[in-house]
Amino acid sequence: MRATQDQIEWAHFYDGYRRLAASPRDLERLLDEARRSYHSSGQVPAWCGVDLLRGWAFYLVRADRFAGGGTLDEEWVAVLGRLREHPDAHGSDRPPADAVW
């Protein structure tokens, strides 16, 4: 499933550099344990809170932008899916719907 433009804009709207970490490198360090857990298990850790998940989505779209696009893959889908299911995510915390093909 490809990321929609609405999802990309939604992720950019959350300023992870202001809300969670001061720089891309700091944000990467903050997300390291959650991302390692995801890559080893294929599951977004249940302990991730809403702000960490929003910051993770922000990190992924920023990394995708600097890579020239095409990198939003299963990790992106998993993070957005976890945010949709998170009991403390409300309103703009939740990502826009996937595109209907």
N, CA, C and O atoms as a Tinker XYZ file with bonds, in Angstrom:
   404  protein
     1  N      0.846000   -1.177000    0.000000    73     2
     2  CA     0.000000    0.000000    0.000000    64     1     3
     3  C      0.890000    1.238000    0.000000    63     2     4     5
     4  O      1.800000    1.353000    0.821000    81     3
     5  N      0.637000    2.130000   -0.886000    73     3     6
     6  CA     1.397000    3.375000   -0.969000    64     5     7
     7  C      0.819000    4.419000   -0.021000    63     6     8     9
     8  O     -0.386000    4.454000    0.229000    81     7
     9  N      1.687000    5.255000    0.490000    73     7    10
    10  CA     1.250000    6.351000    1.351000    64     9    11
    11  C      0.477000    7.353000    0.509000    63    10    12    13
    12  O      0.841000    7.622000   -0.636000    81    11
    13  N     -0.586000    7.902000    1.072000    73    11    14
    14  CA    -1.343000    8.933000    0.375000    64    13    15
    15  C     -0.728000   10.301000    0.670000    63    14    16    17
    16  O     -0.006000   10.467000    1.652000    81    15
    17  N     -1.012000   11.248000   -0.163000    73    15    18
    18  CA    -0.522000   12.615000    0.052000    64    17    19
    19  C     -1.066000   13.169000    1.370000    63    18    20    21
    20  O     -0.357000   13.875000    2.088000    81    19
    21  N     -2.320000   12.852000    1.687000    73    19    22
    22  CA    -2.901000   13.309000    2.956000    64    21    23
    23  C     -2.137000   12.734000    4.147000    63    22    24    25
    24  O     -1.912000   13.438000    5.132000    81    23
    25  N     -1.738000   11.470000    4.072000    73    23    26
    26  CA    -0.976000   10.857000    5.154000    64    25    27
    27  C      0.393000   11.504000    5.295000    63    26    28    29
    28  O      0.849000   11.760000    6.410000    81    27
    29  N      1.042000   11.766000    4.184000    73    27    30
    30  CA     2.359000   12.398000    4.213000    64    29    31
    31  C      2.270000   13.798000    4.827000    63    30    32    33
    32  O      3.097000   14.166000    5.661000    81    31
    33  N      1.275000   14.569000    4.417000    73    31    34
    34  CA     1.094000   15.911000    4.976000    64    33    35
    35  C      0.763000   15.837000    6.465000    63    34    36    37
    36  O      1.266000   16.636000    7.256000    81    35
    37  N     -0.087000   14.874000    6.849000    73    35    38
    38  CA    -0.430000   14.687000    8.258000    64    37    39
    39  C      0.832000   14.402000    9.079000    63    38    40    41
    40  O      1.016000   14.978000   10.151000    81    39
    41  N      1.689000   13.529000    8.587000    73    39    42
    42  CA     2.914000   13.176000    9.310000    64    41    43
    43  C      3.860000   14.367000    9.424000    63    42    44    45
    44  O      4.494000   14.551000   10.463000    81    43
    45  N      3.965000   15.173000    8.381000    73    43    46
    46  CA     4.831000   16.352000    8.420000    64    45    47
    47  C      4.304000   17.407000    9.392000    63    46    48    49
    48  O      5.079000   18.189000    9.944000    81    47
    49  N      2.998000   17.427000    9.599000    73    47    50
    50  CA     2.389000   18.432000   10.474000    64    49    51
    51  C      2.862000   18.290000   11.920000    63    50    52    53
    52  O      2.936000   19.277000   12.651000    81    51
    53  N      3.180000   17.068000   12.327000    73    51    54
    54  CA     3.689000   16.822000   13.676000    64    53    55
    55  C      5.189000   17.101000   13.660000    63    54    56    57
    56  O      5.955000   16.356000   13.049000    81    55
    57  N      5.600000   18.154000   14.320000    73    55    58
    58  CA     7.012000   18.535000   14.294000    64    57    59
    59  C      7.792000   17.760000   15.350000    63    58    60    61
    60  O      7.942000   18.209000   16.486000    81    59
    61  N      8.282000   16.595000   14.957000    73    59    62
    62  CA     9.021000   15.736000   15.870000    64    61    63
    63  C     10.292000   16.357000   16.398000    63    62    64    65
    64  O     10.773000   15.966000   17.462000    81    63
    65  N     10.851000   17.327000   15.672000    73    63    66
    66  CA    12.071000   17.987000   16.143000    64    65    67
    67  C     11.758000   18.963000   17.274000    63    66    68    69
    68  O     12.621000   19.228000   18.110000    81    67
    69  N     10.578000   19.484000   17.312000    73    67    70
    70  CA    10.181000   20.402000   18.375000    64    69    71
    71  C      9.525000   19.649000   19.525000    63    70    72    73
    72  O      9.709000   20.010000   20.687000    81    71
    73  N      8.757000   18.601000   19.208000    73    71    74
    74  CA     7.968000   17.903000   20.220000    64    73    75
    75  C      8.718000   16.780000   20.929000    63    74    76    77
    76  O      8.439000   16.488000   22.091000    81    75
    77  N      9.680000   16.141000   20.231000    73    75    78
    78  CA    10.337000   14.972000   20.825000    64    77    79
    79  C     11.843000   15.080000   20.919000    63    78    80    81
    80  O     12.422000   14.681000   21.929000    81    79
    81  N     12.481000   15.596000   19.916000    73    79    82
    82  CA    13.943000   15.631000   19.871000    64    81    83
    83  C     14.377000   16.832000   19.048000    63    82    84    85
    84  O     13.646000   17.280000   18.164000    81    83
    85  N     15.544000   17.347000   19.330000    73    83    86
    86  CA    15.989000   18.596000   18.730000    64    85    87
    87  C     16.519000   18.475000   17.308000    63    86    88    89
    88  O     16.643000   19.482000   16.612000    81    87
    89  N     16.835000   17.260000   16.864000    73    87    90
    90  CA    17.437000   17.101000   15.540000    64    89    91
    91  C     17.066000   15.733000   14.972000    63    90    92    93
    92  O     16.578000   14.864000   15.695000    81    91
    93  N     17.299000   15.550000   13.677000    73    91    94
    94  CA    17.048000   14.233000   13.092000    64    93    95
    95  C     17.828000   13.126000   13.803000    63    94    96    97
    96  O     17.298000   12.040000   14.039000    81    95
    97  N     19.059000   13.399000   14.134000    73    95    98
    98  CA    19.889000   12.384000   14.810000    64    97    99
    99  C     19.337000   12.050000   16.200000    63    98   100   101
   100  O     19.307000   10.886000   16.600000    81    99
   101  N     18.901000   13.085000   16.931000    73    99   102
   102  CA    18.318000   12.854000   18.254000    64   101   103
   103  C     17.019000   12.056000   18.151000    63   102   104   105
   104  O     16.763000   11.171000   18.968000    81   103
   105  N     16.211000   12.366000   17.156000    73   103   106
   106  CA    14.965000   11.635000   16.958000    64   105   107
   107  C     15.252000   10.179000   16.593000    63   106   108   109
   108  O     14.577000    9.268000   17.072000    81   107
   109  N     16.238000    9.969000   15.757000    73   107   110
   110  CA    16.635000    8.607000   15.393000    64   109   111
   111  C     17.044000    7.814000   16.640000    63   110   112   113
   112  O     16.659000    6.655000   16.797000    81   111
   113  N     17.819000    8.439000   17.518000    73   111   114
   114  CA    18.242000    7.782000   18.765000    64   113   115
   115  C     17.052000    7.462000   19.670000    63   114   116   117
   116  O     16.985000    6.392000   20.274000    81   115
   117  N     16.126000    8.399000   19.750000    73   115   118
   118  CA    14.949000    8.209000   20.580000    64   117   119
   119  C     14.101000    7.030000   20.086000    63   118   120   121
   120  O     13.542000    6.283000   20.888000    81   119
   121  N     14.013000    6.872000   18.779000    73   119   122
   122  CA    13.198000    5.815000   18.178000    64   121   123
   123  C     13.917000    4.479000   18.058000    63   122   124   125
   124  O     13.303000    3.478000   17.689000    81   123
   125  N     15.189000    4.453000   18.359000    73   123   126
   126  CA    16.015000    3.269000   18.093000    64   125   127
   127  C     15.451000    1.978000   18.693000    63   126   128   129
   128  O     15.333000    0.979000   17.984000    81   127
   129  N     15.109000    1.977000   19.955000    73   127   130
   130  CA    14.635000    0.741000   20.587000    64   129   131
   131  C     13.325000    0.264000   19.966000    63   130   132   133
   132  O     13.158000   -0.929000   19.712000    81   131
   133  N     12.407000    1.178000   19.723000    73   131   134
   134  CA    11.124000    0.797000   19.110000    64   133   135
   135  C     11.338000    0.252000   17.702000    63   134   136   137
   136  O     10.708000   -0.734000   17.319000    81   135
   137  N     12.206000    0.872000   16.941000    73   135   138
   138  CA    12.452000    0.426000   15.568000    64   137   139
   139  C     13.175000   -0.919000   15.547000    63   138   140   141
   140  O     12.867000   -1.775000   14.717000    81   139
   141  N     14.130000   -1.111000   16.451000    73   139   142
   142  CA    14.807000   -2.418000   16.522000    64   141   143
   143  C     13.806000   -3.514000   16.873000    63   142   144   145
   144  O     13.841000   -4.602000   16.298000    81   143
   145  N     12.930000   -3.228000   17.799000    73   143   146
   146  CA    11.905000   -4.191000   18.185000    64   145   147
   147  C     10.999000   -4.497000   16.988000    63   146   148   149
   148  O     10.677000   -5.656000   16.725000    81   147
   149  N     10.596000   -3.458000   16.272000    73   147   150
   150  CA     9.758000   -3.660000   15.083000    64   149   151
   151  C     10.480000   -4.535000   14.051000    63   150   152   153
   152  O      9.897000   -5.487000   13.531000    81   151
   153  N     11.724000   -4.221000   13.758000    73   151   154
   154  CA    12.454000   -4.955000   12.717000    64   153   155
   155  C     12.733000   -6.404000   13.111000    63   154   156   157
   156  O     12.868000   -7.262000   12.240000    81   155
   157  N     12.819000   -6.685000   14.402000    73   155   158
   158  CA    13.059000   -8.074000   14.812000    64   157   159
   159  C     11.767000   -8.888000   14.906000    63   158   160   161
   160  O     11.783000  -10.100000   14.694000    81   159
   161  N     10.657000   -8.233000   15.222000    73   159   162
   162  CA     9.401000   -8.965000   15.431000    64   161   163
   163  C      8.353000   -8.745000   14.340000    63   162   164   165
   164  O      7.433000   -9.548000   14.184000    81   163
   165  N      8.498000   -7.651000   13.588000    73   163   166
   166  CA     7.482000   -7.310000   12.596000    64   165   167
   167  C      6.262000   -6.634000   13.199000    63   166   168   169
   168  O      5.266000   -6.406000   12.512000    81   167
   169  N      6.343000   -6.310000   14.499000    73   167   170
   170  CA     5.234000   -5.672000   15.205000    64   169   171
   171  C      5.704000   -4.374000   15.865000    63   170   172   173
   172  O      6.803000   -4.304000   16.415000    81   171
   173  N      4.860000   -3.362000   15.800000    73   171   174
   174  CA     5.150000   -2.132000   16.538000    64   173   175
   175  C      4.935000   -2.451000   18.016000    63   174   176   177
   176  O      3.884000   -2.978000   18.382000    81   175
   177  N      5.907000   -2.144000   18.869000    73   175   178
   178  CA     5.768000   -2.487000   20.287000    64   177   179
   179  C      4.518000   -1.860000   20.915000    63   178   180   181
   180  O      4.191000   -0.702000   20.654000    81   179
   181  N      3.838000   -2.635000   21.733000    73   179   182
   182  CA     2.618000   -2.164000   22.390000    64   181   183
   183  C      2.900000   -1.032000   23.368000    63   182   184   185
   184  O      1.998000   -0.258000   23.687000    81   183
   185  N      4.145000   -0.920000   23.853000    73   183   186
   186  CA     4.483000    0.114000   24.830000    64   185   187
   187  C      4.627000    1.504000   24.212000    63   186   188   189
   188  O      4.763000    2.484000   24.944000    81   187
   189  N      4.600000    1.610000   22.897000    73   187   190
   190  CA     4.741000    2.917000   22.241000    64   189   191
   191  C      3.516000    3.775000   22.492000    63   190   192   193
   192  O      2.385000    3.351000   22.254000    81   191
   193  N      3.751000    4.983000   22.975000    73   191   194
   194  CA     2.667000    5.933000   23.195000    64   193   195
   195  C      2.346000    6.714000   21.934000    63   194   196   197
   196  O      3.038000    6.599000   20.922000    81   195
   197  N      1.300000    7.501000   22.005000    73   195   198
   198  CA     0.818000    8.259000   20.850000    64   197   199
   199  C      1.885000    9.209000   20.320000    63   198   200   201
   200  O      2.122000    9.251000   19.113000    81   199
   201  N      2.530000    9.971000   21.196000    73   199   202
   202  CA     3.534000   10.925000   20.717000    64   201   203
   203  C      4.731000   10.229000   20.100000    63   202   204   205
   204  O      5.277000   10.710000   19.107000    81   203
   205  N      5.149000    9.110000   20.665000    73   203   206
   206  CA     6.256000    8.364000   20.063000    64   205   207
   207  C      5.854000    7.860000   18.669000    63   206   208   209
   208  O      6.653000    7.923000   17.734000    81   207
   209  N      4.646000    7.371000   18.534000    73   207   210
   210  CA     4.172000    6.890000   17.234000    64   209   211
   211  C      4.054000    8.027000   16.219000    63   210   212   213
   212  O      4.405000    7.860000   15.051000    81   211
   213  N      3.560000    9.181000   16.668000    73   211   214
   214  CA     3.491000   10.339000   15.762000    64   213   215
   215  C      4.889000   10.769000   15.344000    63   214   216   217
   216  O      5.125000   11.087000   14.178000    81   215
   217  N      5.820000   10.780000   16.302000    73   215   218
   218  CA     7.202000   11.120000   15.986000    64   217   219
   219  C      7.823000   10.110000   15.035000    63   218   220   221
   220  O      8.622000   10.485000   14.177000    81   219
   221  N      7.479000    8.860000   15.168000    73   219   222
   222  CA     7.979000    7.798000   14.297000    64   221   223
   223  C      7.475000    8.018000   12.877000    63   222   224   225
   224  O      8.244000    7.910000   11.922000    81   223
   225  N      6.200000    8.323000   12.731000    73   223   226
   226  CA     5.647000    8.610000   11.396000    64   225   227
   227  C      6.331000    9.835000   10.792000    63   226   228   229
   228  O      6.661000    9.845000    9.607000    81   227
   229  N      6.541000   10.860000   11.608000    73   227   230
   230  CA     7.243000   12.059000   11.157000    64   229   231
   231  C      8.655000   11.708000   10.686000    63   230   232   233
   232  O      9.091000   12.151000    9.623000    81   231
   233  N      9.354000   10.919000   11.475000    73   231   234
   234  CA    10.713000   10.500000   11.127000    64   233   235
   235  C     10.724000    9.753000    9.784000    63   234   236   237
   236  O     11.581000   10.002000    8.935000    81   235
   237  N      9.778000    8.851000    9.607000    73   235   238
   238  CA     9.741000    8.059000    8.363000    64   237   239
   239  C      9.485000    8.927000    7.135000    63   238   240   241
   240  O     10.104000    8.705000    6.094000    81   239
   241  N      8.576000    9.923000    7.231000    73   239   242
   242  CA     8.337000   10.760000    6.051000    64   241   243
   243  C      9.504000   11.698000    5.784000    63   242   244   245
   244  O      9.806000   11.998000    4.629000    81   243
   245  N     10.164000   12.164000    6.845000    73   243   246
   246  CA    11.345000   13.010000    6.639000    64   245   247
   247  C     12.458000   12.208000    5.968000    63   246   248   249
   248  O     13.102000   12.685000    5.034000    81   247
   249  N     12.679000   10.986000    6.453000    73   247   250
   250  CA    13.703000   10.124000    5.857000    64   249   251
   251  C     13.356000    9.807000    4.406000    63   250   252   253
   252  O     14.237000    9.778000    3.546000    81   251
   253  N     12.092000    9.573000    4.136000    73   251   254
   254  CA    11.643000    9.290000    2.772000    64   253   255
   255  C     11.906000   10.488000    1.860000    63   254   256   257
   256  O     12.367000   10.329000    0.729000    81   255
   257  N     11.617000   11.657000    2.351000    73   255   258
   258  CA    11.831000   12.877000    1.557000    64   257   259
   259  C     13.312000   13.038000    1.197000    63   258   260   261
   260  O     13.653000   13.331000    0.051000    81   259
   261  N     14.178000   12.845000    2.180000    73   259   262
   262  CA    15.606000   13.010000    1.923000    64   261   263
   263  C     16.185000   11.888000    1.079000    63   262   264   265
   264  O     17.233000   12.058000    0.456000    81   263
   265  N     15.513000   10.742000    1.052000    73   263   266
   266  CA    15.955000    9.614000    0.208000    64   265   267
   267  C     15.417000    9.729000   -1.215000    63   266   268   269
   268  O     15.768000    8.922000   -2.075000    81   267
   269  N     14.577000   10.714000   -1.469000    73   267   270
   270  CA    14.024000   10.890000   -2.810000    64   269   271
   271  C     12.714000   10.153000   -3.031000    63   270   272   273
   272  O     12.239000   10.070000   -4.163000    81   271
   273  N     12.122000    9.615000   -1.971000    73   271   274
   274  CA    10.824000    8.949000   -2.068000    64   273   275
   275  C     10.936000    7.449000   -2.258000    63   274   276   277
   276  O     12.009000    6.902000   -2.514000    81   275
   277  N      9.800000    6.815000   -2.124000    73   275   278
   278  CA     9.719000    5.383000   -2.361000    64   277   279
   279  C     10.160000    4.499000   -1.214000    63   278   280   281
   280  O     10.312000    3.291000   -1.398000    81   279
   281  N     10.372000    5.071000   -0.020000    73   279   282
   282  CA    10.851000    4.252000    1.104000    64   281   283
   283  C      9.773000    3.946000    2.133000    63   282   284   285
   284  O     10.027000    3.202000    3.080000    81   283
   285  N      8.582000    4.499000    1.972000    73   283   286
   286  CA     7.517000    4.252000    2.946000    64   285   287
   287  C      6.927000    2.878000    2.647000    63   286   288   289
   288  O      6.222000    2.684000    1.657000    81   287
   289  N      7.235000    1.934000    3.530000    73   287   290
   290  CA     6.914000    0.537000    3.271000    64   289   291
   291  C      6.120000   -0.063000    4.430000    63   290   292   293
   292  O      5.273000    0.609000    5.019000    81   291
   293  N      6.389000   -1.305000    4.750000    73   291   294
   294  CA     5.656000   -2.018000    5.793000    64   293   295
   295  C      5.785000   -1.352000    7.157000    63   294   296   297
   296  O      4.841000   -1.368000    7.946000    81   295
   297  N      6.930000   -0.774000    7.435000    73   295   298
   298  CA     7.104000   -0.085000    8.713000    64   297   299
   299  C      6.127000    1.079000    8.819000    63   298   300   301
   300  O      5.500000    1.273000    9.860000    81   299
   301  N      5.999000    1.843000    7.761000    73   299   302
   302  CA     5.052000    2.962000    7.698000    64   301   303
   303  C      3.628000    2.464000    7.955000    63   302   304   305
   304  O      2.906000    3.025000    8.780000    81   303
   305  N      3.239000    1.422000    7.252000    73   303   306
   306  CA     1.896000    0.856000    7.390000    64   305   307
   307  C      1.656000    0.383000    8.822000    63   306   308   309
   308  O      0.578000    0.594000    9.377000    81   307
   309  N      2.662000   -0.255000    9.418000    73   307   310
   310  CA     2.538000   -0.766000   10.785000    64   309   311
   311  C      2.385000    0.372000   11.801000    63   310   312   313
   312  O      1.564000    0.281000   12.713000    81   311
   313  N      3.165000    1.430000   11.648000    73   311   314
   314  CA     3.086000    2.564000   12.579000    64   313   315
   315  C      1.725000    3.236000   12.464000    63   314   316   317
   316  O      1.100000    3.538000   13.481000    81   315
   317  N      1.259000    3.475000   11.247000    73   315   318
   318  CA    -0.047000    4.096000   11.071000    64   317   319
   319  C     -1.157000    3.195000   11.596000    63   318   320   321
   320  O     -2.116000    3.677000   12.198000    81   319
   321  N     -1.033000    1.900000   11.372000    73   319   322
   322  CA    -2.027000    0.962000   11.880000    64   321   323
   323  C     -2.088000    0.970000   13.403000    63   322   324   325
   324  O     -3.171000    0.934000   13.986000    81   323
   325  N     -0.928000    1.016000   14.041000    73   323   326
   326  CA    -0.885000    1.049000   15.509000    64   325   327
   327  C     -1.510000    2.334000   16.034000    63   326   328   329
   328  O     -2.200000    2.316000   17.054000    81   327
   329  N     -1.276000    3.447000   15.348000    73   327   330
   330  CA    -1.900000    4.706000   15.766000    64   329   331
   331  C     -3.414000    4.644000   15.631000    63   330   332   333
   332  O     -4.131000    5.155000   16.492000    81   331
   333  N     -3.904000    4.037000   14.581000    73   331   334
   334  CA    -5.355000    3.913000   14.403000    64   333   335
   335  C     -5.989000    3.098000   15.534000    63   334   336   337
   336  O     -7.128000    3.354000   15.924000    81   335
   337  N     -5.250000    2.116000   16.060000    73   335   338
   338  CA    -5.762000    1.226000   17.095000    64   337   339
   339  C     -5.490000    1.723000   18.512000    63   338   340   341
   340  O     -6.127000    1.261000   19.459000    81   339
   341  N     -4.568000    2.643000   18.667000    73   339   342
   342  CA    -4.138000    3.062000   20.008000    64   341   343
   343  C     -5.318000    3.673000   20.766000    63   342   344   345
   344  O     -5.987000    4.569000   20.252000    81   343
   345  N     -5.576000    3.191000   21.990000    73   343   346
   346  CA    -6.741000    3.687000   22.733000    64   345   347
   347  C     -6.649000    5.162000   23.132000    63   346   348   349
   348  O     -7.673000    5.786000   23.409000    81   347
   349  N     -5.449000    5.724000   23.164000    73   347   350
   350  CA    -5.294000    7.131000   23.544000    64   349   351
   351  C     -5.159000    8.068000   22.348000    63   350   352   353
   352  O     -4.964000    9.270000   22.529000    81   351
   353  N     -5.259000    7.544000   21.140000    73   351   354
   354  CA    -5.187000    8.382000   19.934000    64   353   355
   355  C     -6.583000    8.897000   19.603000    63   354   356   357
   356  O     -7.540000    8.131000   19.492000    81   355
   357  N     -6.672000   10.195000   19.453000    73   355   358
   358  CA    -7.959000   10.821000   19.153000    64   357   359
   359  C     -7.770000   11.879000   18.072000    63   358   360   361
   360  O     -6.691000   12.458000   17.947000    81   359
   361  N     -8.798000   12.127000   17.307000    73   359   362
   362  CA    -8.795000   13.211000   16.331000    64   361   363
   363  C     -7.587000   13.206000   15.427000    63   362   364   365
   364  O     -7.338000   12.238000   14.708000    81   363
   365  N     -6.829000   14.303000   15.466000    73   363   366
   366  CA    -5.696000   14.465000   14.546000    64   365   367
   367  C     -4.510000   13.564000   14.879000    63   366   368   369
   368  O     -3.542000   13.512000   14.120000    81   367
   369  N     -4.576000   12.852000   16.010000    73   367   370
   370  CA    -3.540000   11.865000   16.296000    64   369   371
   371  C     -3.605000   10.721000   15.293000    63   370   372   373
   372  O     -2.591000   10.101000   14.975000    81   371
   373  N     -4.794000   10.453000   14.805000    73   371   374
   374  CA    -4.984000    9.325000   13.891000    64   373   375
   375  C     -4.692000    9.766000   12.456000    63   374   376   377
   376  O     -5.061000   10.867000   12.047000    81   375
   377  N     -4.029000    8.898000   11.705000    73   375   378
   378  CA    -3.694000    9.250000   10.313000    64   377   379
   379  C     -4.917000    9.199000    9.405000    63   378   380   381
   380  O     -5.892000    8.509000    9.700000    81   379
   381  N     -4.858000    9.934000    8.300000    73   379   382
   382  CA    -5.932000    9.848000    7.306000    64   381   383
   383  C     -6.047000    8.413000    6.789000    63   382   384   385
   384  O     -5.107000    7.622000    6.873000    81   383
   385  N     -7.213000    8.109000    6.261000    73   383   386
   386  CA    -7.473000    6.772000    5.730000    64   385   387
   387  C     -6.567000    6.446000    4.555000    63   386   388   389
   388  O     -6.072000    7.334000    3.861000    81   387
   389  N     -6.359000    5.144000    4.349000    73   387   390
   390  CA    -5.634000    4.685000    3.174000    64   389   391
   391  C     -6.451000    4.977000    1.920000    63   390   392   393
   392  O     -7.676000    5.083000    1.966000    81   391
   393  N     -5.746000    5.105000    0.808000    73   391   394
   394  CA    -6.426000    5.325000   -0.468000    64   393   395
   395  C     -7.219000    4.075000   -0.847000    63   394   396   397
   396  O     -6.815000    2.955000   -0.538000    81   395
   397  N     -8.318000    4.275000   -1.498000    73   395   398
   398  CA    -9.130000    3.173000   -1.989000    64   397   399
   399  C     -8.790000    3.006000   -3.469000    63   398   400   401
   400  O     -8.882000    3.954000   -4.248000    81   399
   401  N     -8.400000    1.799000   -3.841000    73   399   402
   402  CA    -7.984000    1.543000   -5.222000    64   401   403
   403  C     -9.122000    0.991000   -6.029000    63   402   404
   404  O     -8.959000    0.714000   -7.217000    81   403
